[in-house]
Amino acid sequence: MTAATSGTLAGVAAAAYTLSVTTPIDAADAPTDAKNKTHHNKSGNGFINPWESWKPLAPYQIISNILWRRITGTANNPTLTPPLTVRTPSFLPSRTASSSLRATWLGHACVYLEFPSGLRVLLDPVFEDRCSPAGFPGPKRYTPTPCGLADLPIVDVVVISHSHYDHLSYPSVTELAKLHPKALFAVPMGLETWFREAGIQSVVELDWWQEIDVTLSPTAAEGVEWEVTAAAAGASAPPATQTATGPITARISCLPCQHTSARTPFDQARTLWASWAIKSGGKSVWFGGDTGYRTVPKLPPTVDDYSAPYADLPRCPAFKDIGRLRGPFDLGLIPIGAYDPRYLFSCMHADPQDALEIMKDTGCQKALGVHWGTWVLTEEDGGAPPKRLKEVLRGRGMPEVGVFDVSDVGESKEY
């Protein structure tokens, strides 16, 4: 599959641009809790989720519950058939080939964004078979990648949501840095050192409610140069229209989500987790990364955790802040998988019902479900998230297609 894709995409040439980025600044309109840094761990290093909606079990409790469910036979052994459809991606032949925003799902949380301005953004690239510290243990990919990293024609910015291995891959980001040596990596606070130690110097880290302005200026020299400017991000939004010969501009905002981070058993929550807003050329995207919405208690499988009295469980308030202060968005990339059993994972992983509420809170006009169909991370069947999503939409009296969709792996959708 990769070889065929390489042949198709080899002729797509990158334009010559110089990339500059402002130093991160705190958004003037950030909520009070963000200004007070309530998500910073005041009693030690790292970060916390400062909301009533976050009531996690301890890691040993999660592990012991998983083992007990397997021992007692109550765990679901996920069915992975029928397999997901995997398409060879068809990327645009030039930066200015479309007036629409295009999103290509490359599996799990990885999405390639083609903005009508010409900006090209890659989200959470993990192209390995296993999402683990080594090549043999850990979850094995059951849906192949639709292409290789070398098949991506242009990468201006790589956005990382957090440090978990299914979202941040050392082999993938280091290969990307070689293929696109001037690409900018935008990461949550605390991860910059990790990238620099990996040999990636074009990296900028942001705290929640910080933002940067990125400018790609045409240059006669071949390739893309990268530099940081000392000027702070301005108050005005990126221009709604940009010509083929003019600069490409974007505003990238680091925003909250409800999750955690770790690369080892000893660095839990030492680096920040984040969602992101990207606005360029009159189009806007919100990337949820990996997030929960509520903490759901242990319930019988037949009980709807949005029925009374569970409908009033605390909800993460950050998403309404995002919608009020940064929305609306043309597209939300919202996680819908890795949620079962709910009492173990709801605080950190949204299910389709949560995802629909997050879509509404953040003001996303359309949504695409991500974070499913790639690795077995929890107990739901491989095809359960999109099936459940349609059930939820139908139950809310909403169209099953055209508002909150899923896609084939490698499929491009326009917005």
Residue pairs with C-beta under 8 A, 6 or more apart in sequence:
1 86
1 88
1 144
1 145
1 146
1 147
2 145
2 147
2 148
2 151
4 88
5 88
5 89
5 146
5 147
5 148
5 151
6 148
6 150
6 151
8 88
8 90
8 151
9 91
9 147
9 151
9 152
9 153
12 91
12 93
12 94
12 153
12 154
13 153
14 153
14 154
14 223
14 224
15 94
15 95
15 118
15 154
15 218
16 218
16 219
16 220
16 221
16 222
16 223
16 224
17 156
17 216
17 217
17 218
17 219
17 224
17 225
17 248
18 216
18 217
18 219
18 221
18 224
18 225
18 227
19 156
19 182
19 184
19 214
19 215
19 216
19 224
19 225
19 226
19 227
20 214
20 215
20 217
20 226
20 227
20 228
20 229
21 184
21 204
21 212
21 213
21 214
21 215
21 226
21 227
21 228
21 229
22 212
22 213
22 214
22 228
22 229
22 231
22 232
22 233
23 204
23 212
23 228
23 229
23 230
23 231
23 232
24 204
24 205
24 206
24 207
24 210
24 211
24 212
24 233
24 254
25 210
25 211
25 212
25 232
25 233
26 35
26 207
26 209
26 210
27 209
27 210
27 211
27 253
27 325
28 235
29 325
30 208
30 209
30 325
31 209
31 321
31 325
33 39
33 50
34 208
34 209
34 256
35 209
37 207
38 50
39 47
39 48
39 49
39 50
39 208
39 256
39 272
40 47
40 48
41 47
41 48
41 269
45 270
46 190
46 268
46 269
46 270
46 271
47 189
47 190
47 261
47 269
47 270
47 271
47 272
47 273
48 54
48 269
49 258
49 259
49 260
49 316
51 258
51 314
51 316
51 317
51 318
52 314
53 258
53 292
53 293
53 294
53 295
53 313
53 314
53 315
53 316
53 317
53 347
54 258
54 292
54 295
54 316
54 347
55 295
55 347
56 260
56 295
56 347
56 348
57 65
57 344
59 265
59 268
62 344
65 344
66 75
66 344
69 75
69 341
69 379
75 379
76 340
76 379
76 380
76 381
77 379
78 376
78 379
78 380
78 381
78 382
79 381
79 382
79 383
80 142
80 376
80 381
80 382
81 382
82 383
83 142
83 143
83 382
84 143
84 373
84 382
84 383
84 408
84 409
85 408
85 409
86 143
86 144
86 146
86 408
86 409
86 410
87 146
87 408
87 409
87 410
87 411
88 146
88 147
88 410
89 104
89 106
89 112
89 146
89 147
89 151
89 410
89 411
89 412
90 412
91 104
91 112
91 114
91 152
91 153
91 412
92 98
92 102
92 114
92 153
95 118
95 120
95 154
95 244
95 248
96 116
96 118
96 244
98 114
98 116
98 414
99 116
100 116
100 414
100 415
101 113
101 114
101 115
101 116
101 283
101 285
101 330
101 331
101 414
101 415
102 113
102 114
102 412
102 413
102 414
102 415
103 111
103 112
103 113
103 114
103 285
103 331
103 333
103 368
103 412
103 413
103 415
104 111
104 112
104 113
104 114
104 410
104 411
104 412
104 413
105 111
105 368
105 370
105 407
105 408
105 409
105 410
105 411
106 112
106 125
106 145
106 146
106 147
106 409
106 410
107 141
107 143
107 145
107 146
107 373
107 374
107 409
108 124
108 126
108 166
108 167
108 370
108 371
108 372
108 373
108 374
108 375
109 123
109 124
109 126
109 161
109 166
109 167
109 289
109 290
109 333
109 335
109 370
109 371
110 122
110 123
110 124
110 125
110 126
110 127
111 122
111 123
111 124
111 287
111 333
111 368
111 370
112 120
112 121
112 122
112 123
112 152
113 119
113 120
113 121
113 122
113 123
113 278
113 285
114 120
114 412
115 121
115 250
115 278
115 280
115 281
115 283
116 281
116 282
116 283
117 238
117 242
117 248
117 249
117 250
117 280
117 281
117 282
117 283
118 216
118 242
118 244
118 248
118 281
119 156
119 157
119 214
119 216
119 248
119 250
119 280
119 281
120 152
120 153
120 154
120 155
120 156
120 157
121 155
121 156
121 157
121 158
121 159
121 278
122 152
122 155
122 157
122 158
122 159
122 176
123 158
123 159
123 161
123 276
123 287
123 333
124 159
124 160
124 161
124 167
124 168
124 289
125 149
125 158
125 169
125 172
125 173
125 176
126 165
126 166
126 167
126 168
126 169
126 172
127 145
127 148
127 149
127 169
127 171
127 172
127 175
128 135
128 141
128 169
128 171
128 172
129 135
129 140
129 141
130 136
130 137
130 138
130 139
130 140
130 141
131 138
131 139
131 141
131 164
131 165
131 166
131 169
131 375
132 138
132 139
132 165
133 165
133 263
133 264
138 165
139 166
139 375
139 376
139 377
140 375
141 374
141 375
142 374
142 375
142 376
142 382
143 373
143 374
143 382
143 409
144 409
145 409
146 409
146 410
147 410
149 172
149 175
149 176
149 179
150 179
152 179
152 180
154 180
155 176
155 179
155 180
155 183
156 183
156 184
156 214
156 216
156 224
156 248
157 183
157 184
157 185
157 186
157 214
157 250
157 252
157 278
158 173
158 176
158 183
158 184
158 185
158 186
159 186
159 187
159 252
159 276
159 278
159 287
160 167
160 168
160 173
160 185
160 186
160 187
160 188
160 191
161 167
161 188
161 257
161 273
161 274
161 275
161 276
161 287
161 289
161 290
162 168
162 188
162 259
162 260
162 261
162 271
162 272
162 273
162 274
162 289
162 290
163 191
163 194
163 261
163 262
163 263
163 267
163 271
163 273
164 261
164 262
164 290
165 263
166 290
166 374
166 375
166 377
167 289
167 290
168 191
168 263
170 198
173 185
173 195
173 198
173 200
174 198
174 199
174 200
176 183
177 183
177 185
177 198
177 199
177 200
177 202
180 224
181 202
182 202
182 223
182 224
182 225
182 226
183 202
183 224
183 226
184 202
184 203
184 204
184 214
184 226
185 195
185 200
185 202
185 203
185 204
186 203
186 204
186 206
186 212
186 252
186 254
186 276
187 195
187 203
187 204
187 205
187 206
188 205
188 206
188 207
188 254
188 261
188 271
188 272
188 273
188 274
189 205
189 206
189 207
189 254
189 271
189 272
190 205
190 261
190 270
190 271
190 272
191 203
191 205
191 271
191 272
192 203
192 204
192 205
194 263
194 271
195 203
196 203
202 226
204 212
204 228
206 212
206 254
206 274
207 254
207 272
208 254
208 255
208 256
208 272
208 274
209 253
209 254
209 255
209 256
210 253
210 254
211 233
211 251
211 252
211 253
211 254
212 233
212 251
212 252
213 233
213 234
213 238
213 249
213 250
213 251
213 252
214 249
214 250
214 251
214 252
215 247
215 248
215 249
215 250
216 224
216 247
216 248
216 249
217 247
218 245
218 246
218 247
219 225
233 251
237 251
237 279
238 249
238 250
238 251
238 279
238 280
238 281
239 249
239 281
239 282
240 281
240 282
241 281
241 282
242 248
242 249
242 280
242 281
248 280
248 281
249 280
250 278
250 279
250 280
251 277
251 278
251 279
251 280
252 276
252 277
252 278
252 279
253 276
253 277
253 278
253 326
254 274
254 276
255 274
255 275
255 276
255 277
255 286
255 318
255 322
255 326
256 274
256 275
256 316
256 318
256 321
256 322
257 273
257 274
257 275
257 288
257 289
257 290
257 291
257 316
257 318
258 291
258 292
258 293
258 316
258 318
258 347
258 348
259 273
259 289
259 290
259 291
259 292
259 348
260 268
260 269
260 273
260 348
261 267
261 268
261 269
261 270
261 271
261 272
261 273
262 268
262 269
262 270
273 289
273 290
274 289
275 286
275 287
275 288
275 289
275 291
275 322
276 286
276 287
276 289
277 284
277 285
277 286
277 287
277 322
277 326
277 329
278 284
278 285
278 287
279 285
283 330
283 331
283 415
284 328
284 329
284 330
284 331
285 329
285 330
285 331
285 332
285 333
286 322
286 326
286 327
286 329
286 331
286 332
286 333
286 362
286 364
287 333
288 332
288 333
288 334
288 335
288 350
288 358
288 370
289 335
290 335
290 348
290 349
290 371
291 316
291 335
291 348
291 349
291 350
291 358
292 316
292 345
292 346
292 347
292 348
292 349
292 350
292 354
293 315
293 316
293 319
293 346
293 350
293 354
293 355
293 357
293 358
294 305
294 313
294 314
294 315
294 316
294 346
294 347
294 354
295 313
295 314
295 346
295 347
296 305
296 310
296 313
296 342
296 343
296 346
297 310
297 343
298 341
298 343
299 305
299 310
299 342
299 343
303 310
304 310
305 313
305 342
305 346
305 353
306 353
315 357
315 361
319 357
319 358
319 361
319 362
320 361
320 362
322 361
322 362
322 363
323 360
323 361
323 362
323 363
324 363
327 362
327 363
327 364
328 363
328 364
328 365
329 362
329 363
329 364
329 365
330 364
330 365
330 366
330 415
331 364
331 365
331 366
331 367
331 368
331 415
332 358
332 359
332 362
332 364
332 366
332 367
332 368
333 367
333 368
333 370
334 350
334 355
334 358
334 359
334 364
334 367
334 368
334 369
334 370
334 404
335 349
335 350
335 355
335 369
335 370
335 371
335 372
336 350
336 351
336 352
336 355
336 369
336 370
336 371
336 372
336 385
336 386
336 388
336 389
336 406
337 349
337 369
337 371
337 372
337 373
337 377
337 378
337 380
337 384
337 385
338 345
338 349
338 371
338 372
338 377
338 378
338 380
339 345
339 346
339 349
339 350
339 351
339 354
339 378
339 380
339 385
340 351
340 378
340 379
340 380
340 384
341 378
341 379
342 351
344 378
345 378
346 354
349 371
349 378
350 358
351 385
351 388
352 369
352 385
352 388
352 389
352 391
352 392
353 388
353 392
355 367
355 369
355 389
355 404
356 389
356 392
356 393
356 396
356 404
359 367
359 404
366 402
366 403
366 404
366 405
366 415
367 403
367 404
367 405
368 404
368 405
368 406
368 407
368 413
369 385
369 386
369 389
369 404
369 405
369 406
372 382
372 385
372 386
372 406
373 382
373 383
373 385
373 386
373 409
376 382
380 388
385 406
386 406
389 404
389 406
390 400
393 399
393 400
393 403
393 404
394 400
398 404
405 413
407 413
